């Protein structure tokens, strides 16, 4: 895939690692398969794409890598140890890649969304959604555009001196 993108566009300037699944369950009941599936999709896929894109970005002497993490990766969440670990891993991966690749002009950052209004969250019972909103100082869920705006900033030259950071887009939520 990376080779095809490079051939079609001539460069790879931005990589957004946005794959993610959940297989929630309490640790005592979580199976190794649940753990492995979430780690493989959420974290290993990011490793694979970074590993494939970094040589291209190094030859270009620049690029921006953005890992979509989660506030759960910052704070943890009961019943989501696998998901939290994968998202925390994406944060640490961005910080490490930012340090390793900074001298080559490559930046790496993570975005940690909080409660975002999507089709997935719309499927939650109304009382659950309202309970979440009451925990958010801005008293509302975020919009997909809120995440896209931060990604646009991190992908652009406006953030040319931002690397190794995690930006929480969560309405001020402290889990």
N, C-alpha and C positions, 0 to 999 in steps of 0.2 A: 504494500500500500504506500509506504513512504517513497519507494522508488518511483511509483506511478505519479504521485503528487509532484515530486521533484522534476520529473520529465515534463509534466503538463504545464507547471507554473514556473519552472526554472529555479525556484528557491523554496525554502521552508523557513518562514520568518516567525511563525507562531504555532505552538502546540498547546492545545487545551485537552487535558486528560479529564474527561467527564463521564466515564463509564461508572456505573454504580448499581448494585443490587443490595437487597436486604434479605436476610433469613434469620429473623429475630427469634430469640428464645433465651431463657435464663441459662447461665453458664452450666449449672448442674444438669440441665436437660439437653444442652446443645450437643449436637453430634459433630464428629470430626468432619463429616461431609459438609455440614452447614458452615463450619469455620473455613474450610478450604475453598468452598465456592465463593464466598464473599471476599476472601483475601485474593483469590485468583483474578476475579473481575475488577475489584476496586483498586487493588494495589499492584499486582503483578502486571496487569495490562499497562499501567502507567510506566513501570520499569521498562517494559518491552518497547513502548513508543519513544520514551526518552532515549533509550539505548540506540534506537534506530535513527532518531532525528539529530542527536547531538553531533555526530560526525559531519552531517550536512551543515549544521549551524556553525560548527567550528571553522569549516572552510569559508563560510560567509563572514566570519568574525562578528556574528551577532545572531540574536534570536530571543524570543520570549516564551518561556514554558509556564503554563498556568495549570495547577492541579486543583480540581474542584474537591474540596474537603467537606467539612461540616462542623457546626458548633459541637456536635457530638464527639468529634475528634479532638476538640479542645477540652471539653468538660466531662466526657463519658456519659453513658446513659444505661440505666438498668435494663436488662433484656436485650442489649445490643452490643455486647462485648466484641463480637466479631466485626461489626460495622464500625464501632468506635475505634478499634485497633487499626482497621484498614484506613480510616480517614486521618487518624493521628499519624500513621505511616506516610500518607501523602504529604502531610505538613512537614515532617522530618525529611522526607525525600526532597521537597522543594528547597528547604533550607540547606541541605547538603549539596545539592546540585548547584545552587546559587553560589556557594563557596568554591566548589570545584571549577565551575565553568565561568565564573565572573571574569577571570583574567583573559578569557577568550571572547568576551563581549556578550555572553549569554546570561540572561537573567532568568530566575526561577522564583515563582511565588505561589501561594495557595489562597484560595477564597474559601471561607467557611460560612456558607449560608445557614441561616436559622430557619424559622418557620416561613416557608414560601408558599403562596397560594398557587397551587398547581392542580391538575386533574387528580393526582395521587392524594393530596391533602383534602381535596373536595370530597373524596370518598369516605373520609373520616366522619364519625357522627358529629352533629352540630355542637353537642355539649363538649366534646373533646376539642374541637376547633376553638370554641369560645374560651375554654380553660387555658389553652395555649396563649390566646390573645391577651388574656388578663395578666400573664407573666411577662409580657413584652411591654416595656415602657412606652413605646409609640402606639400601643393598643391596637395593632393591626398586623396582619401577616404581610410579608414582603411580596413584591411582584417579581416575575421573571425578569422584567426590565431592570430591576435593581441589581440583580446579579450580572446581567449583560453589560450594564454600565461600568461596573468595576472591572469586568473582564476586558472591556474595550480600553479602559484606562491602562490596565496592566499590559495589554498587547501593544499599546501605542508608545510613541516617543515621549509622551507626557510623563511616563513613569521611568524614564531612562536611568534614574538613580535609585530605583526601588528594586531590591532583590533580596531573596531569603526571608520574605515577610509573609505573614498570614493576616488577611484582612477579613474580619468578621462582618458579615452583612446580615444583621440579626435584630435591628430595631432597638438595640441596647439590652437585649436579653442576657441575663446571667442565669444560666441553668442552675 
